[in-house]
Amino acid sequence: MKLDAKSTIESGKAILGIEFGSTRIKAVLIDQENKPIAQGSHTWENQFVDGLWTYSIDAVWNGLQDCYSDLRANVKKEYNTEIKSLAAIGISAMMHGYMAFNKNEDILVPFRTWRNTNTGEAAAALSELFVFNIPLRWSISHIYQAILNNEKHVGEINFLTTLAGYVHWQLTGEKVLGIGDASGMIPIDPVTKNYSAEMVSKFEKLVAPKGFSWKLSDILPKVLNAGEDAGMLTEKGAKLLDNSGNLAAGVPLCPPEGDAGTGMVATNAVKQRTGNVSAGTSSFSMIVLEKDLSKPYEMIDMVTTPDGSPVAMVHCNNCTSDLNAWINIFKEYQELLGIPVDMNEIFSKLYNNALAGDADCGGLLSYNYISGEPVTGVADGRPLFIRSANDKFTLANFMRAHLYGSVGVLKIGNDILFNEEKIKVDRITGHGGLFKTKGVGQKILAAAINSPISVMETAGEGGAWGIALLGAYLVNNSDSLSLADYLDNKVFAGNKGIEIAPDPKDVEGFNVYIENYKSALPIESIASQYKK
């Protein structure tokens, strides 16, 4: 029997997904048909402390409680009821980074996020040791860099995890991690669907002379696949999540996942020959592979879907932040003129005007580097707009250049997959803030990677919905379907979204733009060195 939203909540059949994004913590409550029925959110920002990007532990818990409180308030307002029990909960967060704890469960150094690029020496050494590309932001890079830096805290490590793994641990008492997020700690063996025993062994031999009391295999969270039991919400966890005391303990939790994995789920892109692009504060593309790449590439990370299939990931530290900053300038100008501001209208007008620009942006270039960009080898960030005296400096070209710049690094990485590795895909789905203005971001991305791009109406729900779906997969998969089949049959049921094919003129223009972009990269590198 189908229940209405209020009855679903009151009977404890709703499922909660929570994702810790870069700028927002979001909660989504879904019903038994996997449709969102309530949401909550909390805005937060990372801090640059002692040369590293971080969020404090207090910010994590204050943010989580405020997000859940906002969800409760919205449920009360919409349905005049209270959340007292749930069918399942899922926790997701920004992938990778470094959270190290001692035996007393105290964090040893502030959380080091994916945004930090201080691990170059470690990542290069490990990539050579493993014969596998190890990105700067992966947990194994962070711990080895701390060892190379002779940081005192390393000897006290009892547990190493990610943000999603940490929050899940505190809510359940279980030191576990979904395989997708775990694949960003140290590489996963596709056969065993566990950490690569060979690479763990190599690392342990590498650091053995240091005489630490721990071994890597002892301090990593247990790897779980989608659908596996990941523990229950404890009394302590219930109070941490809902400080009003209304939520009962005993709720099952699915394995905690990274935002890349939940993005794949939210766009129905966990099957081979599918992919998705997430474009917000940062951007990344995920292409689910039929076979391994011919060799390691520094620009391409090998991770997994939440059920363990190999994925080629191009991760870019920057995407829409600089573009949004320029949009804000136009907002200020409008306010200066005394014209009422509607941000949706400003975005729509400027984005659509960009489509009237030259396909190559008239020679204008934009580097959106708020922080460093490992794919292009730029260690530190300095946003930069470049033009020559003879370039066509129009508003349309200006906006188009910034839209191109938002996905320029993404294009450089994906050109390897499609042009050199000849990877084939049946469908790529876009989601995230870049696609909120209908059709524009989609058209730009299609030109960038020369592939049709689909956008679903549900894509705006993002990773919080994706992790809620993984919660549903845990408790509602009575037919024992694979994750791909569950999504196809129970969630999306043939919905492939609205597709835009690449315009050949746009593809040609973007190729000209990206060659100019690559040739002028030394300017960005020099500019970043003079950042204060």
Buried (B, 14 or more C-beta within 10 A) or exposed (E): EEBEBBBBBBEEBBBBBBBBBBEBBBBBBBBBEBBBBBBBBBEBEBEEEEEBBBBBBEBBBBBBBBBBBBBBEBBEEBBEBBBEBBBBBBBBBBBBBBBBBBEEEEBBBBBBBBBBBBBBEBBBBBBEBBEBBBBBBBBBBBBBBBBEEEBEEBBBBBBBBBBBBBBBBBBBEBBBBBBBBBBBBBBBBBEEBBBBEEBBEBBBEBBEEEEBEBBBEEBBBBBBBBBBEBBBBBEEBBBBBBBEEEBBBEBBBBBBBBBBBBBBBBBBBBBBBBBBBBBBBBBBBBBBBEEEBEEBBBBBBBBBBBBBBBBBBBBBBBBBBBBBEBBEEBBEEBEEEEEEEEEEEBBBBBBBBBBEBBBBBBBBBBBBBBBBBBBBEBBBBBBBBBBEEEBBBBEBBBBBBBBBBBBBBBBBBBBBBBEEBEBEBEBBBBBBBBBBBEBBBBBBBBBBBBBBBBBBEBBBBBBBBBBBBBBBBBBBBEEEBBBBBBBBEBBBEEEEBEBBEBBEEBBBBBBBBBEBBEEBBEEBBEBBEEEE
